[in-house]
Amino acid sequence: MDPDVKSKIDQSYQTADEFTKVYYDSVDKKRHQMSRLYLDNGLLVWNGNESSGKENIQKYFLDLPTSIHNVITLDTQPIIDESTTYAPTFIIQVSGSVKFQDNAPKPFQQSFMITAQGDKWKIATDCFRLQDALNLVEKK
């Protein structure tokens, strides 16, 4: 394997692990700070509900019931393309369970595309889906 590609893959795993810890801690305990994790023009699709722009995303999270996330699997890969040579960009795939308020835990899947902005990682796209037929949050 090309040493440069291997280095990018290694960096993506370390970054994904660190980033998801910050992300789920923020969702579960610091929702008022969620907008800091997104690009200005970031996109969230949450169970089919779309929010774009970090201020709208912030409002969306504040309207969700309280939660506790448990990450079970975490996969990542770098986007190795000439269009991202100046800003490392990674795809992160997460699965786990989430408990909303006093409800039973439900399985979820989530995919992120994050990109470097200076020394910070920002979410470009975020797609969350409960893996259960009865979703807790209805489409708005």
N, C-alpha and C positions, 0 to 999 in steps of 0.2 A: 504494500500500500504506500502511496505517496506520503512522505513524512508531513507535508503541509496539510493534507487531508486528515491524517490521523490526529494531528494537533488540533484541528478545528473540531473534530468529533469529540476528543477529550475535553476541550473547552466547553462544548455544548452540554456535556453531561454535568460538569461542575456547575455551570451557570444555571441549568434547569433545576438542579437540586436546590441551590441557594434561592433562586427566584421563586419557585413554588412554595417554599417555606414562608417567604415574605408575603406572597400573594394570599395564601390561605389564612395566615395570621391576620392579615388586613381585612379579609372578607368576614372572618369570624369575630374579630375584636376591635377593628379600627375602620369601620366602613366610611367614616367621615374623611378618610384619607385615600380612598380608592382612586380618585382622579389622578393622583401623582404617579400611578403605575401605567397610565395610558398615554399614547401619543395624542396631541391636540385633536387629530382627526381619526382617532382610534375607532374601532367598530366592535360592538358586542352583540352577539346573537345568543339569547338566553331562552332555551326552550321555544325557539321560533320567534321570540320577541326581539326586535332590532332596536338598538340605541347607537347613535353615532355622535362623536365628539365627547371629549372627556367630561364636560359638565353634565351632559345628558346621561352618560354612563354613571357618573356619581349619583345622580338623582335616582336612577334605576336601582342601584344597590341599596340606597337608603330606604327604598320602599319595600325591599324584600324582608321576609321574616328572619329573626335571628337564626344563626346556623352554627353547626360544628362539622367541619370537614375532616375526613380520614382518608389520606392518600394511600392507595394500595399499589398501583403501578405507575411508573414514570418512564417515558421514553422520549428521546430527543434526537434530532439530527440537524446539522448545519445546512443552510442553503448555500450550496457551493455554485455560485454563478457570478458572472462578471458584473451584474447589476448590484451586487451586495459587497463588492470588494472593499468599499470604504467604510461600511458599517456592518459588522458581524450580525447575522440574522439567523435565528433558530426557530424550528418548529418543535413544540413541546406537546406531548399527548399524555394526559393524566386520566386515571380511573380510580374510583374509590367509592366511599359512601358519604352521604350528607344527611344530617339530622336537622330539620327545621322546627324550631320551637319545641313543643312537646310531642311531636309526631315521631313515628318509627324511622330509623335510618333508611335511606333509599340509595340505590346505586346511581352513579353518575359517570359521564365521560366528558372531558373538556380538552379542547385543543387551543393552543396559543401560537401566534407568530410574534416573537419578540425581536427587537432590534436595538442596537447600542446607540445611545445618544450621549456622547461624551463618556462619562464614567457611570452612567445609569442605563438600566435596561427598561425599555418601554414596550407596552403591548400595542401592536399594530392591529391584530385581529384576535378575537376571543370568542369561541363557540362552546357553549355549555348545554348539556342535554341530560335530564334525568332519564334513567334507563328503566322506567317503570310506566306501566300503562296509565296510572292515575297520577298526573302531575299536580304538585301542590299549588303552583302559581299558574293561574289561567292566563291565556293570551289576552293582552289588553287591547 
